């Protein structure tokens, strides 16, 4: 039943040879990997206004120069990540750049930050998309968290079906959103040009504002820079592109940068000219659309596509998180299971883990986007800063042709990214302080996992000087619960191994049982030694383990190997297992931690 349900939800398994068919074209990649960056247009400009309104509506004109500053940072990041794509064509982005140029610890800081950031990408995107839905339908406000969780589950299932299939479905909403915003921006600019919007709805650029300060402007700039989250995703996901992958990825990155610049500039300008004031239950884009079109079809079209892309922007995390996890797993900093491809050739363990952790965040923060955005933004600007700094060192060390221009672009990006990171810590410390807790914890976890893998490798390597232990004989211990076909089958198997000694062990709870069973065994299997261990406390595990330890100590002296053979009957139907004691399972689980004991299970399959 489970297998049929799995096939229904994620489709038939794909052969490894079909991997090439799962690569993305530039058109599909732009939709999948740019959805996070493009969707942030829906809340990035709003974050600027939320800071400026603390001084007054007259300060809204500062959103124009702040928006220009964000565009400068965007250009620096696009140029930098374009260079990273060509310099590191196998993907990995900020993690690989930081590790190779700054060292292991900065690389792990970047990698850990991005892992958390992609989890936040899903949580923030779905929460913001749910906000857009509840803005249009206020009666749904009470169901924000359940709606968000359902969307995460659906996107997770969609990604488990494979990269190409998810891209084919998700490309349409992304391009519809771009079309909707172009319509909105075009109609808004036309309305402004024809005098449809009174000029007195906003303060003129340059209006003196009491209480404004450089610190507040930097704080607004840092908040607005949240619109740039997701820019690095393409550099992480180069292996997902069709060949030539680096060139296709670089072209997709430039297309994303151009679209993001136009859409962000348009929304910032319309919000300023319309005099839009941020409200808790109505987004800035919703207010602009309502002012431009009223509550007609175009308004709901814009709100619908905005909600869709905000929700589907989570797919950027699903595309980049598994590939980053693969790089970390290859370097032995996270479990190896993240390197395993699933039935549909995607890294399904990473996809499932991302979905589960995102749901935990949404429930913990009750779907409040504004509580997640600062943590989300600082989590991505730390890798931004590290990757830019790493590229600076790379150019200074290698000095290729045209390195001075590349160095200047990276230096500008590093400086601005560092400024944004510092401003987040100075102005939103109450919301971003968890970074100072989880990053050291993640680094410690990486260290412990890596230490384990190194230790395992040293012990498994044949070149180690540990001498092999000689085995000169074999003693078999066979726990029995009665005289049955299951035990008979196991005894016959034990005899086939030609062991030096076979010891059957029976553990009765009553003395009367002990004598009766010994008599039956003597008549049934006289050539196999039986040991009975009376258990007055009705425990099977404790007396059995003590006996095995005793046998093992004596066997070790003679260089004998102890093998425990566990008889186990297998019911015809899976649910029948719940009707029986799982004693054999408990014995097996306990013995696995006995250093010098081999455990063998002999199954006996029931027919009805």
PAKE-686437 format. One record per residue (C-alpha): x, y, z; residue in three letters; chain. Coordinates in Angstrom, 1 decimal. Example, Ala and Ser with C-alpha at 12.3 -4.5 7.8 and 13.67 -1.06 7.14 Angstrom:
2
       X       Y       Z  residu  chaine
    12.3    -4.5     7.8     ALA       A
    13.7    -1.1     7.1     SER       A
REM end
This chain:
608
       X       Y       Z  residu  chaine
     0.0     0.0     0.0     UNK       A
     2.8     2.4     0.9     UNK       A
     4.6     1.6    -2.4     UNK       A
     1.4     2.4    -4.4     UNK       A
     0.9     5.6    -2.5     UNK       A
     4.5     6.6    -3.1     UNK       A
     4.1     6.0    -6.9     UNK       A
     0.9     8.0    -6.9     UNK       A
     2.5    11.0    -5.2     UNK       A
     6.0    11.2    -6.8     UNK       A
     5.7     9.1    -9.9     UNK       A
     7.6     6.1   -11.3     UNK       A
    11.3     5.6   -10.5     UNK       A
    13.8     7.0   -13.1     UNK       A
    17.0     5.3   -14.3     UNK       A
    20.3     6.9   -13.5     UNK       A
    20.8     7.2   -17.3     UNK       A
    17.9     9.6   -17.4     UNK       A
    19.7    12.2   -15.3     UNK       A
    20.5    14.3   -18.3     UNK       A
    16.8    14.7   -19.0     UNK       A
    16.4    16.3   -15.6     UNK       A
    18.7    19.2   -16.4     UNK       A
    17.1    22.7   -16.6     UNK       A
    16.9    25.0   -19.6     UNK       A
    17.6    28.7   -19.0     UNK       A
    13.8    29.5   -19.2     UNK       A
    12.9    26.9   -16.6     UNK       A
    15.9    27.7   -14.4     UNK       A
    15.1    31.4   -14.4     UNK       A
    11.6    30.5   -13.0     UNK       A
    12.8    28.0   -10.5     UNK       A
    16.0    29.7    -9.2     UNK       A
    14.9    33.3    -9.5     UNK       A
    11.5    33.0    -7.8     UNK       A
    13.0    33.8    -4.4     UNK       A
    14.8    37.0    -5.5     UNK       A
    11.8    38.1    -7.7     UNK       A
     9.3    37.4    -5.0     UNK       A
    11.1    39.6    -2.5     UNK       A
    10.0    42.6    -4.6     UNK       A
     6.6    42.0    -2.9     UNK       A
     8.1    42.7     0.6     UNK       A
    11.5    44.4     0.1     UNK       A
    10.2    47.9    -0.6     UNK       A
     7.7    47.5     2.2     UNK       A
    10.5    46.9     4.7     UNK       A
    12.1    50.3     3.7     UNK       A
     8.8    52.1     4.4     UNK       A
     8.3    50.3     7.8     UNK       A
    11.6    51.8     9.0     UNK       A
    11.0    55.3     7.5     UNK       A
     7.5    55.6     9.0     UNK       A
     9.0    55.7    12.5     UNK       A
    10.1    59.3    11.5     UNK       A
     7.0    60.2     9.6     UNK       A
     5.2    60.0     6.2     UNK       A
     7.3    62.9     5.0     UNK       A
    10.4    60.7     5.1     UNK       A
     9.1    58.4     2.5     UNK       A
    11.0    60.2    -0.3     UNK       A
    14.1    58.7     1.2     UNK       A
    13.0    55.4    -0.2     UNK       A
    14.1    56.6    -3.7     UNK       A
    17.9    57.1    -2.8     UNK       A
    17.7    54.0    -0.6     UNK       A
    16.3    52.0    -3.5     UNK       A
    19.2    53.3    -5.7     UNK       A
    21.6    52.0    -3.0     UNK       A
    20.0    48.6    -3.1     UNK       A
    20.3    48.5    -6.9     UNK       A
    24.1    49.3    -6.6     UNK       A
    24.4    46.4    -4.2     UNK       A
    22.4    44.2    -6.6     UNK       A
    24.8    45.1    -9.5     UNK       A
    27.8    44.3    -7.3     UNK       A
    26.3    40.9    -6.3     UNK       A
    25.3    40.0    -9.8     UNK       A
    28.8    40.8   -11.1     UNK       A
    30.4    38.9    -8.3     UNK       A
    28.3    35.7    -8.5     UNK       A
    28.8    35.7   -12.3     UNK       A
    32.5    35.5   -11.6     UNK       A
    31.9    32.8    -9.0     UNK       A
    29.9    30.7   -11.6     UNK       A
    32.8    30.7   -14.0     UNK       A
    35.5    30.3   -11.3     UNK       A
    33.6    27.4    -9.6     UNK       A
    31.5    25.7   -12.3     UNK       A
    30.6    22.7   -10.1     UNK       A
    28.4    24.8    -7.8     UNK       A
    28.7    25.3    -4.1     UNK       A
    28.5    29.1    -4.2     UNK       A
    29.5    30.9    -1.1     UNK       A
    30.5    27.7     0.8     UNK       A
    33.0    26.6    -1.8     UNK       A
    34.4    30.1    -2.4     UNK       A
    34.8    30.8     1.3     UNK       A
    36.3    27.4     2.1     UNK       A
    38.9    27.5    -0.7     UNK       A
    39.9    31.2    -0.2     UNK       A
    39.3    32.0     3.5     UNK       A
    39.7    28.6     5.1     UNK       A
    37.6    25.8     6.6     UNK       A
    35.9    27.7     9.4     UNK       A
    34.7    30.7     7.2     UNK       A
    33.5    28.1     4.6     UNK       A
    31.5    26.3     7.3     UNK       A
    30.1    29.6     8.5     UNK       A
    28.9    30.4     5.0     UNK       A
    27.6    26.8     4.5     UNK       A
    25.8    26.7     7.8     UNK       A
    24.3    30.2     7.2     UNK       A
    23.0    29.2     3.8     UNK       A
    21.5    25.9     5.1     UNK       A
    19.5    27.9     7.6     UNK       A
    18.8    30.6     5.1     UNK       A
    17.2    28.1     2.7     UNK       A
    15.0    26.8     5.5     UNK       A
    14.0    30.4     6.1     UNK       A
    13.5    30.9     2.4     UNK       A
    10.8    28.4     2.5     UNK       A
     9.2    29.6     5.7     UNK       A
     9.4    33.3     4.7     UNK       A
     8.1    32.8     1.2     UNK       A
     5.2    30.6     2.1     UNK       A
     4.3    32.9     5.1     UNK       A
     4.5    36.0     2.8     UNK       A
     2.4    34.2     0.2     UNK       A
    -0.2    33.4     2.8     UNK       A
    -0.2    37.0     3.8     UNK       A
    -1.0    38.0     0.3     UNK       A
    -4.0    35.6     0.2     UNK       A
    -5.3    36.8     3.6     UNK       A
    -4.9    40.5     2.4     UNK       A
    -7.4    39.7    -0.4     UNK       A
    -9.6    37.5     1.8     UNK       A
    -9.4    38.8     5.4     UNK       A
   -11.7    36.1     6.7     UNK       A
    -8.8    33.6     6.3     UNK       A
    -6.4    35.4     8.8     UNK       A
    -7.2    32.9    11.5     UNK       A
    -6.0    30.0     9.3     UNK       A
    -2.6    31.5     8.3     UNK       A
    -0.5    28.7     9.8     UNK       A
    -2.5    25.7     8.5     UNK       A
    -2.6    27.3     5.0     UNK       A
     1.2    27.8     5.1     UNK       A
     1.8    24.2     6.3     UNK       A
    -0.4    22.8     3.5     UNK       A
     1.6    24.8     0.9     UNK       A
     4.9    23.5     2.2     UNK       A
     3.7    19.9     2.0     UNK       A
     2.5    20.4    -1.6     UNK       A
     5.8    22.1    -2.7     UNK       A
     7.8    19.3    -1.0     UNK       A
     5.8    16.6    -2.9     UNK       A
     6.2    18.5    -6.1     UNK       A
    10.0    18.7    -5.7     UNK       A
    10.1    15.0    -4.9     UNK       A
     8.7    14.4    -8.3     UNK       A
    11.9    15.8    -9.9     UNK       A
    13.5    19.0   -10.9     UNK       A
    12.2    19.1   -14.5     UNK       A
     8.6    18.3   -13.6     UNK       A
     8.5    20.9   -10.8     UNK       A
    10.1    23.5   -13.1     UNK       A
     7.5    22.8   -15.8     UNK       A
     4.7    23.4   -13.4     UNK       A
     6.2    26.3   -11.5     UNK       A
     7.4    28.3   -14.5     UNK       A
     3.9    29.6   -15.4     UNK       A
     3.1    31.3   -12.0     UNK       A
     6.6    33.0   -12.0     UNK       A
     6.2    34.4   -15.5     UNK       A
     2.6    35.4   -14.8     UNK       A
     3.8    37.3   -11.7     UNK       A
     6.5    39.2   -13.8     UNK       A
     3.7    40.0   -16.4     UNK       A
     1.4    41.1   -13.6     UNK       A
     4.0    43.5   -12.1     UNK       A
     4.9    44.9   -15.5     UNK       A
     1.2    45.6   -16.1     UNK       A
     0.9    47.2   -12.6     UNK       A
     4.1    49.3   -13.0     UNK       A
     3.2    50.3   -16.6     UNK       A
    -0.4    51.3   -15.6     UNK       A
     0.8    53.1   -12.5     UNK       A
     3.4    55.2   -14.4     UNK       A
     0.8    56.0   -17.1     UNK       A
    -1.6    57.1   -14.4     UNK       A
     1.1    59.3   -12.9     UNK       A
     2.0    60.8   -16.3     UNK       A
    -1.6    61.6   -17.1     UNK       A
    -2.3    63.2   -13.7     UNK       A
    -4.4    60.4   -12.4     UNK       A
    -2.5    60.5    -9.1     UNK       A
    -2.4    63.9    -7.2     UNK       A
     1.1    65.1    -6.6     UNK       A
     0.2    66.1    -3.1     UNK       A
     0.0    62.5    -2.0     UNK       A
     3.7    62.4    -1.3     UNK       A
     6.4    64.7     0.0     UNK       A
     8.7    66.1    -2.8     UNK       A
    12.2    64.7    -3.0     UNK       A
    14.5    66.7    -0.8     UNK       A
    11.9    67.8     1.7     UNK       A
    13.6    68.4     5.1     UNK       A
    12.5    65.8     7.7     UNK       A
    13.0    66.3    11.4     UNK       A
    14.5    63.3    13.2     UNK       A
    16.1    61.7    10.2     UNK       A
    19.6    60.3    10.8     UNK       A
    22.3    58.4     8.9     UNK       A
    21.8    55.5    11.3     UNK       A
    18.0    55.3    10.5     UNK       A
    18.8    55.5     6.7     UNK       A
    21.3    52.7     7.0     UNK       A
    18.7    50.7     8.9     UNK       A
    16.1    51.3     6.2     UNK       A
    18.8    50.3     3.6     UNK       A
    19.5    47.1     5.4     UNK       A
    15.8    46.2     5.6     UNK       A
    15.3    47.0     1.9     UNK       A
    18.3    44.8     1.0     UNK       A
    16.1    41.8     2.1     UNK       A
    14.9    42.1    -1.5     UNK       A
    18.3    40.6    -2.6     UNK       A
    17.9    37.3    -0.8     UNK       A
    18.1    34.5    -3.3     UNK       A
    20.6    36.1    -5.6     UNK       A
    23.2    33.4    -4.7     UNK       A
    20.9    30.5    -5.5     UNK       A
    22.0    30.2    -9.2     UNK       A
    25.7    29.8    -8.3     UNK       A
    24.8    27.0    -5.9     UNK       A
    22.7    25.1    -8.5     UNK       A
    25.0    25.1   -11.5     UNK       A
    24.9    21.3   -11.7     UNK       A
    21.1    21.5   -12.4     UNK       A
    21.7    23.4   -15.7     UNK       A
    21.9    21.9   -19.2     UNK       A
    25.4    22.1   -20.8     UNK       A
    27.2    24.3   -21.1     UNK       A
    26.1    24.7   -17.5     UNK       A
    28.3    27.7   -16.4     UNK       A
    27.4    29.8   -19.5     UNK       A
    23.7    29.0   -19.1     UNK       A
    23.8    29.8   -15.4     UNK       A
    25.6    33.1   -16.0     UNK       A
    23.0    34.2   -18.6     UNK       A
    20.2    33.2   -16.2     UNK       A
    21.8    35.2   -13.4     UNK       A
    22.0    38.4   -15.6     UNK       A
    18.4    37.9   -16.7     UNK       A
    17.3    37.6   -13.1     UNK       A
    19.3    40.7   -12.1     UNK       A
    17.7    42.7   -14.8     UNK       A
    14.2    41.7   -14.0     UNK       A
    14.8    42.2   -10.2     UNK       A
    16.2    45.7   -10.8     UNK       A
    13.2    46.8   -13.0     UNK       A
    10.5    45.4   -10.7     UNK       A
    12.1    46.6    -7.5     UNK       A
    12.6    50.1    -8.9     UNK       A
     9.0    50.3   -10.2     UNK       A
     7.4    49.2    -6.9     UNK       A
     9.6    51.6    -4.8     UNK       A
     8.7    54.5    -7.1     UNK       A
     5.0    53.8    -7.1     UNK       A
     4.9    53.3    -3.4     UNK       A
     6.5    56.7    -2.9     UNK       A
     4.4    58.5    -5.5     UNK       A
     1.2    57.0    -4.3     UNK       A
     2.0    57.9    -0.7     UNK       A
     1.4    54.3     0.4     UNK       A
     1.7    53.6     4.1     UNK       A
     2.5    50.1     5.3     UNK       A
    -0.3    48.4     7.1     UNK       A
    -0.3    45.2     9.1     UNK       A
    -3.0    43.3     7.2     UNK       A
    -2.7    44.9     3.7     UNK       A
     0.6    44.6     1.8     UNK       A
     2.1    47.6    -0.1     UNK       A
     1.7    45.8    -3.5     UNK       A
    -2.0    45.2    -2.6     UNK       A
    -2.5    49.0    -1.9     UNK       A
    -0.7    50.0    -5.1     UNK       A
    -2.8    47.6    -7.2     UNK       A
    -6.1    48.7    -5.5     UNK       A
    -5.2    52.4    -6.1     UNK       A
    -4.3    51.8    -9.7     UNK       A
    -7.1    49.4   -10.7     UNK       A
    -9.6    49.3    -7.9     UNK       A
   -10.9    45.9    -6.7     UNK       A
   -11.5    44.5   -10.2     UNK       A
   -10.1    41.5   -12.1     UNK       A
    -6.6    43.1   -12.5     UNK       A
    -6.3    43.7    -8.8     UNK       A
    -7.1    40.0    -8.0     UNK       A
    -4.9    38.9   -10.8     UNK       A
    -2.0    40.8    -9.3     UNK       A
    -2.8    39.6    -5.8     UNK       A
    -3.2    36.0    -7.0     UNK       A
     0.1    35.9    -8.9     UNK       A
     1.9    37.7    -6.0     UNK       A
     0.6    35.1    -3.6     UNK       A
     1.6    32.3    -6.0     UNK       A
     5.2    33.5    -6.5     UNK       A
     5.7    34.2    -2.8     UNK       A
     4.6    30.7    -2.1     UNK       A
     6.5    29.2    -5.0     UNK       A
     9.6    31.2    -4.2     UNK       A
    10.2    28.5    -1.6     UNK       A
    11.2    26.4    -4.6     UNK       A
    14.5    28.3    -4.8     UNK       A
    15.3    26.7    -1.4     UNK       A
    14.3    23.3    -2.6     UNK       A
    16.6    23.7    -5.6     UNK       A
    19.7    25.0    -3.7     UNK       A
    19.5    23.4    -0.3     UNK       A
    19.9    19.8    -1.5     UNK       A
    22.9    20.7    -3.7     UNK       A
    24.6    22.6    -0.9     UNK       A
    24.0    19.7     1.4     UNK       A
    25.7    17.4    -1.2     UNK       A
    28.8    19.6    -1.1     UNK       A
    28.9    19.5     2.7     UNK       A
    28.3    15.8     2.8     UNK       A
    31.1    15.2     0.3     UNK       A
    33.4    17.1     2.7     UNK       A
    32.0    14.9     5.5     UNK       A
    30.4    17.7     7.5     UNK       A
    26.8    16.4     7.4     UNK       A
    25.4    12.8     7.1     UNK       A
    26.1    10.9     3.9     UNK       A
    22.4    10.3     3.3     UNK       A
    22.2    13.8     1.7     UNK       A
    24.3    12.5    -1.2     UNK       A
    21.8     9.8    -2.2     UNK       A
    19.5    10.4    -5.1     UNK       A
    15.9     9.3    -4.7     UNK       A
    13.6     7.5    -7.2     UNK       A
    13.2    10.7    -9.3     UNK       A
    16.9    11.5    -9.3     UNK       A
    16.6    14.4    -6.9     UNK       A
    18.3    14.5    -3.6     UNK       A
    15.1    13.5    -1.8     UNK       A
    16.6    13.3     1.8     UNK       A
    17.5    17.0     1.5     UNK       A
    14.1    17.9     0.1     UNK       A
    12.3    16.2     2.9     UNK       A
    14.5    17.6     5.6     UNK       A
    14.0    21.1     4.2     UNK       A
    10.2    20.7     4.2     UNK       A
    10.1    19.4     7.8     UNK       A
    12.3    22.1     9.3     UNK       A
    10.4    24.8     7.4     UNK       A
     7.1    23.6     8.9     UNK       A
     8.7    23.7    12.3     UNK       A
     9.7    27.3    11.8     UNK       A
     6.3    28.4    10.4     UNK       A
     4.6    26.8    13.4     UNK       A
     7.1    28.3    15.9     UNK       A
     6.8    31.8    14.5     UNK       A
     3.0    31.5    13.9     UNK       A
     3.5    32.4    10.2     UNK       A
     4.5    36.0    11.0     UNK       A
     6.6    37.1     8.1     UNK       A
     8.0    40.2     9.7     UNK       A
     9.5    38.1    12.5     UNK       A
    11.3    35.9    10.0     UNK       A
    12.6    38.4     7.4     UNK       A
    15.4    40.0     9.6     UNK       A
    16.7    36.5    10.6     UNK       A
    16.4    35.4     7.0     UNK       A
    18.2    38.5     5.6     UNK       A
    21.1    38.4     8.0     UNK       A
    21.5    34.7     7.3     UNK       A
    22.2    35.4     3.6     UNK       A
    24.3    38.6     4.0     UNK       A
    26.9    36.7     6.1     UNK       A
    27.6    34.4     3.1     UNK       A
    27.4    37.4     0.8     UNK       A
    30.2    39.1     2.8     UNK       A
    32.3    36.0     3.0     UNK       A
    32.0    35.0    -0.6     UNK       A
    32.9    38.6    -1.8     UNK       A
    35.9    38.6     0.6     UNK       A
    37.0    35.2    -0.7     UNK       A
    36.9    36.4    -4.3     UNK       A
    39.0    39.5    -3.3     UNK       A
    41.7    37.1    -2.0     UNK       A
    41.4    34.9    -5.1     UNK       A
    42.0    37.9    -7.4     UNK       A
    44.9    39.2    -5.3     UNK       A
    46.5    35.7    -5.3     UNK       A
    46.0    34.7    -8.9     UNK       A
    45.9    38.2   -10.7     UNK       A
    44.3    36.9   -14.0     UNK       A
    43.6    39.2   -16.9     UNK       A
    41.2    42.1   -15.9     UNK       A
    41.6    41.2   -12.3     UNK       A
    41.5    44.9   -11.1     UNK       A
    37.9    45.4   -12.3     UNK       A
    36.8    42.2   -10.8     UNK       A
    38.5    43.1    -7.5     UNK       A
    36.8    46.5    -7.4     UNK       A
    33.4    44.9    -7.9     UNK       A
    34.0    42.3    -5.2     UNK       A
    35.4    44.9    -2.8     UNK       A
    32.3    47.1    -3.3     UNK       A
    30.0    44.1    -2.8     UNK       A
    31.9    43.0     0.3     UNK       A
    31.8    46.5     1.9     UNK       A
    28.1    47.0     1.3     UNK       A
    27.3    43.4     2.4     UNK       A
    29.3    43.9     5.6     UNK       A
    27.5    47.2     6.3     UNK       A
    24.1    45.6     5.8     UNK       A
    25.1    42.7     8.1     UNK       A
    26.3    45.1    10.9     UNK       A
    23.2    47.2    10.6     UNK       A
    21.0    44.2    11.1     UNK       A
    22.8    43.3    14.3     UNK       A
    22.7    46.9    15.5     UNK       A
    19.1    47.7    14.7     UNK       A
    17.3    44.4    14.9     UNK       A
    19.3    42.5    17.5     UNK       A
    16.2    41.4    19.3     UNK       A
    15.2    39.5    16.1     UNK       A
    18.6    38.3    14.8     UNK       A
    20.3    37.2    18.0     UNK       A
    19.5    33.6    17.3     UNK       A
    22.2    33.7    14.6     UNK       A
    24.8    34.1    17.4     UNK       A
    23.4    30.9    19.0     UNK       A
    22.6    28.6    16.1     UNK       A
    25.8    29.3    14.0     UNK       A
    28.2    28.2    16.8     UNK       A
    26.0    25.2    17.4     UNK       A
    26.0    24.3    13.7     UNK       A
    29.8    24.7    13.5     UNK       A
    30.2    22.4    16.5     UNK       A
    27.8    19.9    14.9     UNK       A
    29.9    20.0    11.7     UNK       A
    33.0    19.5    13.7     UNK       A
    31.7    16.5    15.6     UNK       A
    30.3    14.9    12.4     UNK       A
    33.6    15.4    10.6     UNK       A
    35.6    14.0    13.5     UNK       A
    33.4    10.9    13.4     UNK       A
    33.9    10.4     9.7     UNK       A
    37.7    10.9    10.0     UNK       A
    37.8     8.3    12.9     UNK       A
    35.7     5.8    10.9     UNK       A
    37.9     6.2     7.8     UNK       A
    41.1     5.6     9.9     UNK       A
    39.7     2.5    11.4     UNK       A
    38.3     1.0     8.2     UNK       A
    41.4     1.7     6.1     UNK       A
    43.4    -1.5     5.4     UNK       A
    46.7     0.5     5.7     UNK       A
    46.2     0.9     9.4     UNK       A
    48.6    -1.0    11.6     UNK       A
    45.9    -2.7    13.6     UNK       A
    46.7    -6.5    13.3     UNK       A
    43.9    -8.8    12.3     UNK       A
    42.5   -11.0    15.1     UNK       A
    43.0   -14.7    14.3     UNK       A
    39.8   -16.9    14.4     UNK       A
    40.5   -20.6    15.2     UNK       A
    37.0   -21.8    15.9     UNK       A
    33.3   -20.8    16.3     UNK       A
    30.9   -21.1    19.2     UNK       A
    27.2   -20.7    18.4     UNK       A
    24.7   -19.5    21.0     UNK       A
    21.1   -20.2    20.0     UNK       A
    18.3   -18.6    22.1     UNK       A
    15.2   -20.7    21.9     UNK       A
    11.6   -20.1    23.2     UNK       A
    10.2   -23.6    22.6     UNK       A
    10.4   -26.6    20.4     UNK       A
     9.0   -25.4    17.1     UNK       A
     9.7   -25.4    13.3     UNK       A
    11.3   -22.0    13.8     UNK       A
    13.8   -23.5    16.3     UNK       A
    14.3   -26.6    14.2     UNK       A
    15.1   -24.5    11.1     UNK       A
    17.6   -22.4    13.1     UNK       A
    19.3   -25.5    14.6     UNK       A
    19.7   -27.1    11.1     UNK       A
    21.3   -23.8     9.9     UNK       A
    23.6   -23.8    12.9     UNK       A
    24.7   -27.4    12.2     UNK       A
    25.4   -26.5     8.6     UNK       A
    28.1   -24.0     9.7     UNK       A
    30.2   -26.8    11.2     UNK       A
    30.8   -24.9    14.4     UNK       A
    32.9   -26.3    17.2     UNK       A
    30.1   -26.0    19.6     UNK       A
    26.3   -25.2    19.5     UNK       A
    24.7   -24.1    22.8     UNK       A
    20.9   -23.7    22.9     UNK       A
    19.7   -21.3    25.6     UNK       A
    16.3   -21.4    27.2     UNK       A
    15.2   -18.9    29.8     UNK       A
    12.2   -20.0    31.9     UNK       A
    10.4   -17.9    34.4     UNK       A
     9.2   -20.8    36.6     UNK       A
    11.3   -23.8    37.9     UNK       A
     8.6   -26.2    36.7     UNK       A
     9.0   -25.0    33.2     UNK       A
    12.7   -25.5    33.4     UNK       A
    12.5   -29.2    34.2     UNK       A
     9.8   -30.0    31.7     UNK       A
    11.6   -28.2    28.8     UNK       A
    14.9   -29.9    29.6     UNK       A
    13.2   -33.3    29.3     UNK       A
    11.5   -32.5    26.0     UNK       A
    14.8   -31.1    24.6     UNK       A
    16.8   -34.2    25.6     UNK       A
    14.3   -36.4    23.7     UNK       A
    14.1   -34.1    20.7     UNK       A
    17.6   -32.8    20.1     UNK       A
    20.1   -34.8    22.3     UNK       A
    23.1   -33.9    20.2     UNK       A
    22.7   -30.1    20.9     UNK       A
    23.7   -28.9    24.3     UNK       A
    20.9   -27.0    26.2     UNK       A
    21.6   -24.4    28.9     UNK       A
    18.6   -23.2    30.9     UNK       A
    18.8   -19.8    32.7     UNK       A
    16.1   -19.4    35.3     UNK       A
    14.9   -15.7    35.4     UNK       A
    13.0   -15.0    38.6     UNK       A
    12.5   -11.3    37.5     UNK       A
    11.0   -12.4    34.2     UNK       A
    13.7   -10.8    32.1     UNK       A
    15.1   -12.5    29.0     UNK       A
    17.7    -9.9    28.0     UNK       A
    19.6    -9.6    31.2     UNK       A
    20.4   -13.3    31.9     UNK       A
    21.0   -14.0    28.2     UNK       A
    23.5   -11.1    27.9     UNK       A
    25.4   -12.3    31.1     UNK       A
    25.6   -15.8    29.6     UNK       A
    26.9   -14.5    26.2     UNK       A
    29.5   -12.3    28.0     UNK       A
    30.7   -15.4    29.9     UNK       A
    30.9   -17.5    26.7     UNK       A
    32.6   -14.6    24.9     UNK       A
    35.3   -14.2    27.5     UNK       A
    36.2   -17.9    27.4     UNK       A
    36.1   -18.0    23.6     UNK       A
    38.4   -15.0    23.4     UNK       A
    41.1   -16.9    25.4     UNK       A
    41.1   -19.6    22.7     UNK       A
    40.7   -17.2    19.7     UNK       A
    37.2   -18.5    19.1     UNK       A
    34.4   -16.4    17.5     UNK       A
    31.0   -16.2    19.3     UNK       A
    28.0   -16.2    16.9     UNK       A
    24.5   -15.7    18.2     UNK       A
    21.8   -17.2    15.9     UNK       A
    18.4   -15.7    16.5     UNK       A
    15.3   -17.7    15.3     UNK       A
    12.5   -15.4    14.1     UNK       A
     9.2   -16.2    12.4     UNK       A
     7.9   -13.7     9.8     UNK       A
     4.1   -13.4     9.6     UNK       A
     2.5   -13.4     6.2     UNK       A
     0.9   -10.0     6.7     UNK       A
     2.8    -7.0     8.0     UNK       A
     0.1    -6.0    10.6     UNK       A
     0.4    -9.4    12.2     UNK       A
     3.7    -8.3    13.7     UNK       A
     1.8    -6.1    16.2     UNK       A
     0.2    -9.2    17.6     UNK       A
     3.5   -10.8    18.8     UNK       A
     6.3   -10.0    21.2     UNK       A
     9.3    -8.6    19.4     UNK       A
    11.8   -10.4    21.6     UNK       A
    14.1   -11.3    18.7     UNK       A
    14.3    -7.7    17.6     UNK       A
    15.2    -6.6    21.1     UNK       A
    17.9    -9.3    21.4     UNK       A
    19.3    -8.3    18.1     UNK       A
    19.4    -4.6    18.9     UNK       A
    21.1    -5.3    22.2     UNK       A
    23.7    -7.6    20.7     UNK       A
    24.7    -5.2    18.0     UNK       A
    26.6    -3.2    20.7     UNK       A
    28.6    -6.3    21.9     UNK       A
    32.0    -5.8    20.4     UNK       A
    33.1    -9.3    19.6     UNK       A
    29.8   -11.1    18.9     UNK       A
    28.4   -11.8    15.5     UNK       A
    24.6   -11.7    15.2     UNK       A
    22.7   -13.8    12.6     UNK       A
    18.9   -13.9    12.2     UNK       A
    17.3   -17.0    10.7     UNK       A
    13.9   -16.1     9.4     UNK       A
    11.1   -18.6     9.1     UNK       A
     8.2   -17.4     6.9     UNK       A
     4.7   -18.3     7.8     UNK       A
     2.3   -19.2     5.0     UNK       A
    -1.0   -18.2     6.5     UNK       A
REM end
